[in-house]
C-alpha cells in the first residue's frame, strides 16, 4: 500500500462510532484498560490512532485478499 497522506489525526470534533468486535477482543481491550487504569474508549481510540499513524508512515500494510467470487476480505493482522 502506498504511503497515505494524513487527513489530520486528532483534528476536529470527536465523534462516537460503533465498532463490531468479538467478545474475546472486547475482553482483551478491557483487560488492557484495567491494567493501565484507562477506559475502554481511551484504549480503543489510542489503538486506532496508533494504527492510522503506522499506515500513514508506511510501517503497516492492511492485507487484502480477493477471491474468485470477487469478494474482498481483510486478512488477519
KOLNUDO-366925 format. One line per 10 residues: number of its first residue (from 1); for each residue x negated, y, z of N, C-alpha, C, CB. Coordinates in nm, 3 decimals, padded with zeros to 5 digits. Glycine has a CB too. Example, Ala and Ser with C-alpha at 12.3 -4.5 7.8 and 13.67 -1.06 7.14 Angstrom:
<recs>
1	-01.319:-00.569:00.780:-01.230:-00.450:00.780:-01.320:-00.330:00.780:-01.131:-00.447:00.905  -01.285:-00.225:00.708:-01.367:-00.106:00.714:-01.290:00.003:00.787:-01.408:-00.060:00.572
</recs>
This chain:
<recs>
1	-00.085:-00.117:00.000:00.000:00.000:00.000:-00.089:00.123:00.000:00.097:00.000:00.122  -00.065:00.216:-00.091:-00.145:00.338:-00.092:-00.121:00.422:00.032:-00.114:00.420:-00.216  -00.220:00.500:00.064:-00.209:00.588:00.180:-00.092:00.684:00.161:-00.341:00.666:00.204  -00.012:00.697:00.265:00.106:00.784:00.257:00.079:00.915:00.328:00.229:00.714:00.319  00.134:01.019:00.274:00.122:01.150:00.337:00.223:01.158:00.453:00.146:01.264:00.234  00.178:01.210:00.564:00.264:01.226:00.681:00.374:01.327:00.653:00.182:01.268:00.802  00.492:01.295:00.700:00.603:01.391:00.692:00.617:01.466:00.823:00.734:01.318:00.656  00.521:01.450:00.910:00.525:01.526:01.035:00.578:01.446:01.151:00.608:01.649:01.017  00.498:01.350:01.197:00.537:01.274:01.315:00.551:01.371:01.431:00.432:01.162:01.347  00.655:01.351:01.508:00.683:01.432:01.627:00.719:01.576:01.590:00.563:01.430:01.721
11	00.771:01.597:01.470:00.815:01.730:01.428:00.966:01.726:01.415:00.747:01.774:01.294  01.031:01.829:01.464:01.176:01.837:01.454:01.244:01.778:01.577:01.224:01.765:01.329  01.377:01.785:01.578:01.451:01.735:01.694:01.446:01.583:01.703:01.597:01.781:01.687  01.457:01.531:01.823:01.461:01.387:01.844:01.602:01.338:01.820:01.413:01.350:01.987  01.614:01.231:01.743:01.745:01.171:01.714:01.744:01.026:01.760:01.779:01.180:01.562  01.855:00.984:01.815:01.870:00.846:01.861:01.920:00.760:01.745:01.966:00.838:01.982  01.856:00.644:01.725:01.899:00.549:01.623:01.904:00.410:01.684:01.804:00.552:01.500  01.981:00.322:01.626:01.989:00.185:01.675:01.891:00.096:01.601:02.131:00.131:01.660  01.836:-00.002:01.672:01.743:-00.098:01.613:01.785:-00.237:01.659:01.595:-00.066:01.654  01.802:-00.328:01.565:01.837:-00.466:01.600:01.713:-00.547:01.631:01.916:-00.532:01.486
21	01.706:-00.601:01.751:01.592:-00.682:01.794:01.641:-00.815:01.851:01.507:-00.607:01.898  01.555:-00.914:01.846:01.582:-01.043:01.911:01.567:-01.024:02.062:01.486:-01.155:01.858  01.636:-01.108:02.139:01.629:-01.096:02.284:01.487:-01.108:02.336:01.716:-01.202:02.349  01.409:-01.196:02.278:01.270:-01.212:02.321:01.187:-01.086:02.298:01.206:-01.328:02.248  01.214:-01.016:02.190:01.144:-00.891:02.162:01.182:-00.785:02.264:01.175:-00.842:02.019  01.309:-00.779:02.297:01.356:-00.684:02.399:01.291:-00.717:02.533:01.512:-00.689:02.411  01.287:-00.845:02.567:01.224:-00.887:02.692:01.077:-00.845:02.697:01.236:-01.039:02.710  01.005:-00.863:02.585:00.864:-00.824:02.580:00.848:-00.673:02.598:00.801:-00.868:02.447  00.931:-00.595:02.531:00.924:-00.449:02.544:00.957:-00.407:02.687:01.021:-00.381:02.445  01.059:-00.469:02.745:01.094:-00.437:02.884:00.981:-00.471:02.979:01.221:-00.511:02.925
31	00.914:-00.583:02.956:00.802:-00.623:03.043:00.689:-00.521:03.033:00.751:-00.764:03.004  00.657:-00.479:02.912:00.552:-00.377:02.893:00.593:-00.247:02.961:00.526:-00.353:02.742  00.717:-00.206:02.941:00.767:-00.081:03.002:00.758:-00.088:03.154:00.912:-00.054:02.958  00.800:-00.200:03.211:00.795:-00.215:03.357:00.653:-00.214:03.409:00.864:-00.344:03.399  00.562:-00.282:03.338:00.422:-00.286:03.382:00.358:-00.148:03.380:00.342:-00.381:03.295  00.396:-00.066:03.281:00.335:00.065:03.266:00.413:00.177:03.335:00.322:00.098:03.120  00.535:00.146:03.382:00.614:00.246:03.452:00.683:00.347:03.360:00.528:00.319:03.548  00.717:00.301:03.238:00.788:00.387:03.143:00.919:00.323:03.106:00.703:00.413:03.017  01.006:00.401:03.043:01.134:00.348:02.997:01.115:00.267:02.869:01.235:00.463:02.974  01.212:00.182:02.840:01.212:00.107:02.714:01.205:00.204:02.597:01.338:00.017:02.703
41	01.283:00.311:02.603:01.286:00.410:02.496:01.148:00.471:02.473:01.387:00.519:02.527  01.080:00.508:02.579:00.948:00.570:02.566:00.849:00.474:02.500:00.896:00.613:02.703  00.852:00.348:02.540:00.760:00.248:02.484:00.791:00.225:02.336:00.770:00.115:02.562  00.920:00.212:02.301:00.957:00.189:02.161:00.920:00.309:02.075:01.107:00.159:02.149  00.943:00.430:02.123:00.908:00.550:02.046:00.757:00.555:02.024:00.956:00.677:02.120  00.679:00.522:02.127:00.534:00.521:02.114:00.491:00.416:02.012:00.467:00.494:02.250  00.550:00.297:02.019:00.515:00.189:01.925:00.542:00.231:01.780:00.594:00.061:01.958  00.656:00.292:01.758:00.692:00.333:01.622:00.597:00.442:01.572:00.838:00.383:01.617  00.568:00.539:01.656:00.474:00.645:01.616:00.335:00.588:01.588:00.465:00.754:01.725  00.293:00.492:01.670:00.162:00.428:01.652:00.156:00.356:01.517:00.134:00.328:01.768
51	00.260:00.280:01.485:00.264:00.208:01.357:00.268:00.307:01.241:00.387:00.114:01.351  00.349:00.413:01.251:00.355:00.513:01.145:00.218:00.575:01.119:00.456:00.622:01.180  00.148:00.611:01.225:00.014:00.669:01.207:-00.080:00.569:01.140:-00.044:00.712:01.343  -00.075:00.442:01.183:-00.162:00.341:01.124:-00.132:00.320:00.976:-00.147:00.209:01.198  -00.006:00.323:00.937:00.030:00.310:00.796:-00.020:00.431:00.719:00.184:00.295:00.779  00.001:00.550:00.773:-00.040:00.672:00.705:-00.191:00.681:00.690:00.011:00.794:00.781  -00.264:00.624:00.784:-00.410:00.627:00.779:-00.467:00.509:00.699:-00.467:00.625:00.921  -00.380:00.425:00.645:-00.425:00.311:00.565:-00.480:00.196:00.646:-00.527:00.356:00.469  -00.454:00.194:00.777:-00.507:00.090:00.865:-00.410:-00.027:00.881:-00.539:00.148:01.001  -00.288:-00.013:00.831:-00.188:-00.118:00.843:-00.107:-00.124:00.715:-00.096:-00.094:00.966
61	-00.088:-00.244:00.666:-00.003:-00.264:00.549:00.116:-00.348:00.591:-00.081:-00.331:00.433  00.232:-00.318:00.534:00.351:-00.396:00.562:00.362:-00.503:00.453:00.481:-00.304:00.566  00.356:-00.630:00.492:00.363:-00.737:00.391:00.505:-00.750:00.337:00.317:-00.870:00.451  00.519:-00.737:00.208:00.649:-00.751:00.141:00.639:-00.870:00.047:00.689:-00.620:00.064  00.735:-00.960:00.057:00.738:-01.078:-00.027:00.861:-01.074:-00.116:00.736:-01.207:00.058  00.845:-01.114:-00.242:00.957:-01.120:-00.334:00.978:-01.266:-00.373:00.931:-01.031:-00.460  01.102:-01.312:-00.367:01.133:-01.449:-00.406:01.187:-01.450:-00.548:01.236:-01.514:-00.308  01.207:-01.566:-00.601:01.263:-01.576:-00.736:01.408:-01.531:-00.740:01.252:-01.720:-00.788  01.471:-01.518:-00.625:01.609:-01.470:-00.618:01.615:-01.318:-00.618:01.678:-01.525:-00.492  01.502:-01.255:-00.634:01.488:-01.110:-00.636:01.543:-01.048:-00.508:01.560:-01.052:-00.757
71	01.511:-01.110:-00.398:01.541:-01.054:-00.267:01.407:-01.017:-00.206:01.621:-01.155:-00.175  01.405:-00.906:-00.136:01.282:-00.862:-00.071:01.291:-00.887:00.078:01.254:-00.711:-00.100  01.185:-00.939:00.135:01.178:-00.967:00.277:01.050:-00.905:00.333:01.182:-01.119:00.305  01.060:-00.858:00.455:00.939:-00.814:00.525:00.873:-00.936:00.583:00.972:-00.709:00.637  00.744:-00.951:00.562:00.668:-01.062:00.620:00.645:-01.039:00.768:00.535:-01.081:00.548  00.608:-01.144:00.836:00.578:-01.133:00.979:00.451:-01.050:00.996:00.563:-01.274:01.044  00.446:-00.964:01.099:00.325:-00.883:01.121:00.210:-00.969:01.169:00.352:-00.772:01.222
</recs>
